[in-house]
């Protein structure tokens, strides 16, 4: 009996994608781990692989098709000689009765084996057989055949495939008489469509109304890609639902710039060149440790306080932006942070980041100083508790401690704070710690 291969969710925010390219054709025999297709998600173009072996009997979605919803059947796989002519709607579906939890997109968001290479296992709606207890059991054709040959009861085997489907490896590793583990009784709430890239949240006049305003004028319509849709939806939601407030400080950079210059001379032989942004990352990471109550995120009906300092950094890419996360930033050296940031930023621009590399963190940094922007307010990236907007260092007249005028390099920063997570005094304490670290950079090496 053929099995459907479903459109997988290759990122936590993906609700639909583009089937960019098939890497197999009808009639091909595939093994577990073989690459099947390239999928354009809301963040990047990624490959996904087969979870079981069989013959690609029918391709249901042509390459280049856009807007393919997660869990939509995209192909049929089965054994050689099987009849693949039945329409997809007649293919067996997973039981959604009380005996089986319904499938939803949230089941697919966890990275699978091999995900670090931008790959994940193919989803497949399992073919059903009848267990000894009368309940429906979902297993791949190959798994059913191996179980029959080995005399195993599929009802006693726990499935590790999508939606609990029993696959080849489950049967091969099964112990006779092994009890099947209870299925989870609760699932994570499905993400809101508007926040997961399913579409831009409606604000202002409609597309038709706007087009009518510019009738007779020369213009070009720019189609939104998945990333731009996600950015628009998430930031609209952030500004509408997060109670932002803003704290601003000026930071004197002269000591840091001098210290950075000395370090870069010493690190030149190792090919390491530290940027001001590397110091900003380290300063924020240590500040979150010094003010642990601010190292928190909003989780709907509660807050989650993190122990490590996982700092996200906004990276501009064509058509949108990524916020890769530098985990455990407080424990890493400046040179390690610099190297990791360069790697993450490069792969972000190439669309090669895996989801686990840009998901998480409690705090973010957005630096537009290299573009000459002196100050700005950044929008919080949920569920983060805060984001630091970093401007350019500019020489300005300042009044010294002795009351005399002097010239200093001053950098303006703005901390955007989620008031549900961080109150004013706590936010001020966090920003003071960041300022202290940057104005006394040697402290960060202690």
C-alpha positions as CSV (number, residue, x, y, z in Angstrom):
1,X,0.0,0.0,0.0
2,X,1.6,3.3,-1.0
3,X,2.6,5.8,1.6
4,X,2.3,9.6,1.2
5,X,5.4,11.8,1.7
6,X,4.2,15.0,3.2
7,X,5.5,18.5,3.0
8,X,7.7,18.8,6.1
9,X,8.1,21.8,8.4
10,X,11.8,22.6,8.0
11,X,11.8,25.6,10.4
12,X,9.9,26.5,13.5
13,X,8.1,29.3,11.7
14,X,7.3,27.5,8.5
15,X,3.6,27.0,7.6
16,X,4.0,26.6,3.8
17,X,6.9,26.5,1.4
18,X,8.0,26.2,-2.2
19,X,9.0,22.8,-3.6
20,X,12.1,24.3,-5.3
21,X,13.5,21.1,-6.9
22,X,13.0,17.4,-6.9
23,X,16.2,15.4,-6.5
24,X,14.5,12.1,-7.4
25,X,12.1,11.1,-10.2
26,X,9.3,8.6,-10.4
27,X,10.6,5.1,-10.5
28,X,13.7,5.8,-8.5
29,X,14.5,3.6,-5.6
30,X,15.6,5.5,-2.5
31,X,17.2,4.4,0.8
32,X,16.7,5.9,4.2
33,X,18.8,9.1,4.3
34,X,18.7,9.7,0.5
35,X,17.9,13.4,-0.4
36,X,14.5,13.7,-1.9
37,X,14.0,17.4,-2.7
38,X,15.0,21.0,-2.0
39,X,12.4,23.0,-0.1
40,X,12.4,26.8,0.1
41,X,11.2,27.7,3.6
42,X,10.4,31.1,5.1
43,X,14.1,31.3,5.9
44,X,16.2,29.4,3.4
45,X,16.4,26.7,0.8
46,X,16.9,23.4,2.5
47,X,17.2,19.7,1.6
48,X,15.2,16.9,3.2
49,X,15.8,13.2,3.2
50,X,13.9,10.0,3.1
51,X,13.1,8.3,6.4
52,X,12.6,4.9,4.8
53,X,13.4,2.9,1.6
54,X,11.1,2.3,-1.3
55,X,10.2,3.3,-4.8
56,X,9.1,6.8,-5.7
57,X,5.8,5.8,-7.3
58,X,4.2,9.2,-8.0
59,X,5.2,12.8,-7.7
60,X,2.1,14.8,-6.7
61,X,3.6,18.3,-6.5
62,X,5.7,19.6,-9.4
63,X,8.9,21.4,-8.6
64,X,8.6,25.2,-8.6
65,X,5.2,25.0,-6.9
66,X,4.7,27.8,-4.3
67,X,2.6,27.9,-1.2
68,X,2.6,24.2,-0.5
69,X,1.1,23.8,3.0
70,X,3.0,21.8,5.6
71,X,1.6,18.2,5.8
72,X,0.4,18.3,2.2
73,X,1.1,15.1,0.3
74,X,3.9,15.8,-2.3
75,X,4.7,12.2,-3.4
76,X,3.9,8.6,-3.0
77,X,6.4,5.9,-2.0
78,X,6.0,2.2,-1.7
79,X,7.2,-1.2,-2.9
80,X,8.1,-2.0,-6.5
81,X,5.1,-3.1,-8.5
82,X,2.5,-1.4,-6.3
83,X,-0.4,0.5,-7.8
84,X,0.3,4.3,-7.5
85,X,-2.6,5.4,-9.6
86,X,-5.0,6.1,-6.8
87,X,-5.5,9.8,-6.2
88,X,-3.8,11.3,-3.1
89,X,-7.2,11.8,-1.4
90,X,-7.7,8.1,-1.4
91,X,-4.4,7.3,0.2
92,X,-4.7,6.1,3.8
93,X,-4.6,9.0,6.4
94,X,-3.5,8.9,10.0
95,X,-6.3,8.2,12.5
96,X,-7.5,11.4,14.2
97,X,-10.0,9.6,16.5
98,X,-9.6,9.5,20.2
99,X,-7.1,6.6,19.8
100,X,-4.6,8.8,18.0
101,X,-3.6,12.5,18.5
102,X,-4.3,14.7,15.4
103,X,-1.4,15.7,13.3
104,X,-0.4,19.3,13.1
105,X,2.5,21.5,11.9
106,X,4.0,21.7,15.4
107,X,4.9,18.0,15.3
108,X,7.4,18.8,12.6
109,X,9.3,21.7,14.1
110,X,12.0,19.8,16.0
111,X,15.2,19.3,14.1
112,X,15.7,15.7,13.0
113,X,18.9,13.7,12.6
114,X,21.3,15.3,10.2
115,X,19.6,18.7,10.7
116,X,22.9,20.4,11.3
117,X,23.5,20.0,7.5
118,X,20.2,21.7,6.7
119,X,18.4,18.4,6.3
120,X,15.5,16.7,7.9
121,X,13.6,13.5,7.5
122,X,10.8,13.3,5.1
123,X,7.3,13.3,6.6
124,X,5.0,10.5,5.5
125,X,1.4,9.8,6.4
126,X,1.6,6.1,7.5
127,X,-0.3,3.2,6.0
128,X,-2.5,1.6,8.7
129,X,-2.7,-2.1,9.8
130,X,-4.8,-3.6,12.6
131,X,-3.1,-4.4,15.9
132,X,-4.0,-7.3,18.2
133,X,-5.9,-4.9,20.4
134,X,-8.0,-3.7,17.5
135,X,-6.3,-0.3,17.2
136,X,-5.0,1.1,14.0
137,X,-1.2,0.9,13.6
138,X,0.8,3.0,11.2
139,X,3.9,1.6,9.6
140,X,5.9,1.9,6.4
141,X,5.6,-0.9,3.8
142,X,9.1,-2.1,4.5
143,X,8.6,-2.1,8.3
144,X,5.5,-4.2,7.9
145,X,7.4,-6.7,5.7
146,X,10.3,-7.0,8.1
147,X,8.0,-7.4,11.1
148,X,6.2,-10.2,9.3
149,X,9.4,-11.9,8.4
150,X,10.7,-11.7,12.0
151,X,7.3,-12.6,13.5
152,X,7.0,-9.3,15.4
153,X,3.8,-7.7,16.6
154,X,3.7,-4.2,15.3
155,X,1.4,-3.3,18.2
156,X,4.4,-3.8,20.6
157,X,6.8,-1.5,18.7
158,X,7.2,2.2,19.3
159,X,7.4,4.2,16.1
160,X,10.0,6.9,15.8
161,X,8.8,8.2,12.4
162,X,6.5,11.2,11.8
163,X,3.3,11.1,13.9
164,X,4.6,7.9,15.5
165,X,4.9,5.9,12.3
166,X,6.9,2.6,12.6
167,X,9.9,2.7,10.2
168,X,12.6,0.2,9.2
169,X,15.0,1.0,12.1
170,X,12.2,0.6,14.7
171,X,11.5,-3.0,13.5
172,X,15.2,-3.9,13.2
173,X,15.9,-2.7,16.7
174,X,12.7,-4.1,18.3
175,X,13.0,-6.7,21.1
176,X,10.3,-9.4,21.0
177,X,7.5,-8.6,23.4
178,X,8.7,-5.0,23.9
179,X,5.8,-2.9,25.1
180,X,4.9,0.1,23.0
181,X,5.3,3.4,24.9
182,X,2.3,5.4,25.5
183,X,1.8,8.2,23.0
184,X,2.1,11.7,24.3
185,X,-1.2,13.1,25.6
186,X,-0.4,16.7,24.9
187,X,1.0,18.6,22.0
188,X,2.5,22.1,21.8
189,X,0.0,24.7,20.7
190,X,0.2,25.3,16.9
191,X,1.8,28.7,16.2
192,X,-0.4,31.5,15.1
193,X,-0.6,31.5,11.3
194,X,0.2,35.2,11.2
195,X,3.4,34.8,13.2
196,X,4.6,31.7,11.3
197,X,4.8,33.1,7.8
198,X,1.4,31.9,6.6
199,X,0.6,35.4,5.6
200,X,1.1,39.0,6.4
201,X,-1.2,40.3,9.2
202,X,-3.7,42.6,7.6
203,X,-3.0,46.3,8.4
204,X,-4.1,49.4,6.6
205,X,-5.7,49.5,3.2
206,X,-5.9,46.3,1.1
207,X,-3.6,45.6,-1.9
208,X,-6.5,46.5,-4.3
209,X,-7.1,49.8,-2.5
210,X,-3.4,50.7,-2.7
211,X,-3.1,49.7,-6.4
212,X,-6.1,51.9,-7.2
213,X,-4.4,54.9,-5.5
214,X,-1.5,54.6,-8.0
215,X,-3.5,54.0,-11.2
216,X,-1.8,55.8,-14.1
217,X,1.6,55.9,-12.3
218,X,4.5,53.8,-13.3
219,X,5.4,51.2,-10.7
220,X,6.6,47.6,-10.2
221,X,4.9,45.1,-7.9
222,X,7.4,43.2,-5.8
223,X,6.2,39.7,-4.8
224,X,6.9,38.8,-1.1
225,X,9.1,35.8,-0.5
226,X,8.6,33.6,2.5
227,X,11.2,35.4,4.6
228,X,9.7,38.8,4.0
229,X,6.2,37.5,4.8
230,X,7.5,36.2,8.1
231,X,9.4,39.4,9.0
232,X,6.3,41.5,8.2
233,X,4.0,39.2,10.2
234,X,6.2,38.7,13.3
235,X,7.2,42.4,13.6
236,X,3.6,43.6,13.2
237,X,2.6,41.2,15.9
238,X,5.5,42.3,18.1
239,X,4.6,46.0,17.9
240,X,0.9,45.3,18.4
241,X,1.2,42.8,21.3
242,X,4.4,43.6,23.1
243,X,4.4,46.6,25.5
244,X,7.7,48.2,24.5
245,X,9.5,50.9,26.5
246,X,12.9,52.4,25.7
247,X,16.0,53.2,27.7
248,X,18.8,55.3,26.2
249,X,22.5,55.7,27.2
250,X,25.6,57.2,25.7
251,X,28.7,55.1,25.9
252,X,32.2,56.5,25.7
253,X,34.3,54.2,23.5
254,X,37.8,55.6,23.6
255,X,39.1,53.1,26.1
256,X,37.5,50.2,24.2
257,X,38.9,51.4,20.9
258,X,42.4,51.7,22.3
259,X,42.1,48.2,24.0
260,X,40.8,46.7,20.8
261,X,43.6,48.1,18.7
262,X,46.2,46.6,21.1
263,X,44.4,43.2,21.1
264,X,44.2,43.1,17.3
265,X,48.0,43.7,17.0
266,X,48.6,40.8,19.3
267,X,46.1,38.6,17.5
268,X,47.2,39.5,14.0
269,X,49.4,36.4,13.7
270,X,46.3,34.2,14.4
271,X,44.3,35.9,11.7
272,X,41.8,37.3,14.2
273,X,40.4,40.8,14.0
274,X,38.0,41.8,16.7
275,X,35.2,44.3,15.9
276,X,33.4,46.7,18.2
277,X,30.3,44.4,17.7
278,X,32.3,41.5,19.2
279,X,32.8,43.6,22.4
280,X,29.1,44.6,22.4
281,X,28.1,40.9,22.3
282,X,30.4,40.0,25.2
283,X,29.3,43.0,27.2
284,X,25.6,42.1,26.8
285,X,26.3,38.4,27.7
286,X,28.1,39.3,30.9
287,X,25.5,41.9,31.8
288,X,22.8,39.2,31.6
289,X,24.8,37.2,34.1
290,X,25.2,40.2,36.4
291,X,21.5,41.0,36.2
292,X,20.0,37.5,36.0
293,X,16.4,38.6,36.4
294,X,16.7,40.3,33.0
295,X,17.8,37.1,31.3
296,X,14.2,36.1,30.6
297,X,11.6,35.6,27.9
298,X,7.8,35.8,27.8
299,X,6.0,32.5,27.5
300,X,2.3,33.4,27.2
301,X,1.2,32.8,30.8
302,X,4.6,32.8,32.5
303,X,8.2,33.9,32.2
304,X,11.2,31.6,31.5
305,X,14.5,32.7,33.1
306,X,17.6,31.4,31.3
307,X,20.8,30.4,33.0
308,X,23.2,30.8,30.1
309,X,23.6,34.0,28.1
310,X,22.3,33.1,24.6
311,X,22.6,36.4,22.6
312,X,21.0,36.8,19.2
313,X,22.5,39.2,16.6
314,X,20.5,40.6,13.7
315,X,22.1,40.0,10.3
316,X,20.8,41.7,7.2
317,X,20.4,39.3,4.2
318,X,18.8,39.7,0.8
319,X,15.1,39.9,1.2
320,X,15.0,40.0,5.0
321,X,17.1,39.3,8.1
322,X,18.3,36.5,10.4
323,X,19.0,36.6,14.1
324,X,21.5,33.8,14.6
325,X,22.1,32.9,18.3
326,X,25.5,32.8,19.9
327,X,24.9,30.3,22.8
328,X,26.8,30.5,26.0
329,X,28.3,33.9,25.0
330,X,29.3,34.7,28.6
331,X,31.7,31.8,28.7
332,X,33.4,32.3,25.3
333,X,36.5,34.4,24.6
334,X,36.3,37.5,22.4
335,X,38.2,35.7,19.6
336,X,35.8,32.7,19.8
337,X,32.8,35.0,19.6
338,X,34.3,36.9,16.7
339,X,35.0,33.7,14.8
340,X,31.5,32.2,15.5
341,X,29.8,35.5,14.6
342,X,31.6,35.7,11.2
343,X,30.7,32.1,10.5
344,X,27.0,32.5,11.4
345,X,26.7,35.8,9.5
346,X,28.3,34.3,6.4
347,X,26.1,31.2,6.4
348,X,23.0,33.4,7.1
349,X,23.7,35.4,3.9
350,X,24.1,32.2,2.0
351,X,20.9,30.8,3.4
352,X,22.7,27.9,5.0
353,X,21.7,28.2,8.6
354,X,19.9,25.4,10.3
355,X,16.9,26.3,12.4
356,X,18.6,25.5,15.8
357,X,21.1,28.2,14.9
358,X,18.6,31.0,14.8
359,X,16.0,29.9,17.3
360,X,16.1,30.7,21.0
361,X,18.1,33.3,23.0
362,X,16.7,35.8,25.5
363,X,18.3,39.0,24.2
364,X,19.2,40.4,20.8
365,X,21.5,43.0,19.3
366,X,20.8,45.1,16.2
367,X,23.8,47.2,15.2
368,X,23.4,49.8,12.4
369,X,26.5,51.8,13.4
370,X,28.4,50.6,10.4
371,X,25.8,52.3,8.2
372,X,26.4,55.6,9.9
373,X,23.1,55.5,12.0
374,X,23.7,57.3,15.2
375,X,20.6,56.1,17.1
376,X,17.4,54.2,16.5
377,X,14.8,52.1,18.3
378,X,14.7,48.3,17.5
379,X,11.6,46.1,17.6
380,X,11.8,43.2,20.1
381,X,12.0,39.8,18.5
382,X,9.5,37.6,20.5
383,X,9.8,35.9,22.8
384,X,12.9,37.9,23.8
385,X,12.7,40.2,26.7
386,X,14.8,43.0,25.2
387,X,16.9,44.1,22.2
388,X,19.8,46.6,22.1
389,X,19.9,49.0,19.2
390,X,23.6,50.1,18.6
391,X,24.5,53.3,16.8
392,X,27.8,54.6,15.3
393,X,30.6,55.9,17.5
394,X,30.9,59.6,16.8
395,X,33.4,62.1,18.1
396,X,31.5,64.7,20.3
397,X,32.4,67.4,22.8
398,X,32.0,66.1,26.4
399,X,32.4,67.5,29.8
400,X,35.1,65.7,31.8
401,X,35.0,64.8,35.4
402,X,37.1,67.9,36.1
403,X,34.6,70.1,34.4
404,X,36.7,70.7,31.4
405,X,35.6,70.2,27.8
406,X,37.1,67.4,25.9
407,X,36.5,65.3,22.7
408,X,35.4,61.7,23.1
409,X,34.1,59.0,20.8
410,X,30.5,58.4,21.9
411,X,28.2,55.6,20.9
412,X,24.4,55.9,21.5
413,X,22.5,52.8,22.4
414,X,18.8,52.2,23.0
415,X,17.4,49.2,24.9
416,X,13.9,48.2,23.8
417,X,12.3,46.3,26.7
418,X,9.2,44.1,27.0
419,X,7.5,45.5,30.1
420,X,5.8,42.2,30.8
421,X,9.3,40.7,31.4
422,X,11.5,43.5,32.6
423,X,10.4,46.5,34.6
424,X,12.0,50.0,34.2
425,X,14.4,49.8,37.1
426,X,15.6,46.3,36.1
427,X,16.0,47.4,32.5
428,X,18.0,50.4,33.7
429,X,20.2,48.1,35.8
430,X,20.9,45.9,32.8
431,X,21.8,48.8,30.5
432,X,24.1,50.2,33.2
433,X,25.9,46.9,33.3
434,X,26.3,46.9,29.5
435,X,27.7,50.4,29.7
436,X,30.1,49.5,32.5
437,X,31.5,46.6,30.5
438,X,32.0,48.6,27.3
439,X,33.6,51.6,29.1
440,X,36.0,49.3,31.0
441,X,36.7,46.5,28.5
442,X,39.5,44.9,30.4
443,X,36.9,43.8,33.0
444,X,35.4,41.5,30.4
445,X,38.6,39.4,30.3
446,X,38.7,38.9,34.1
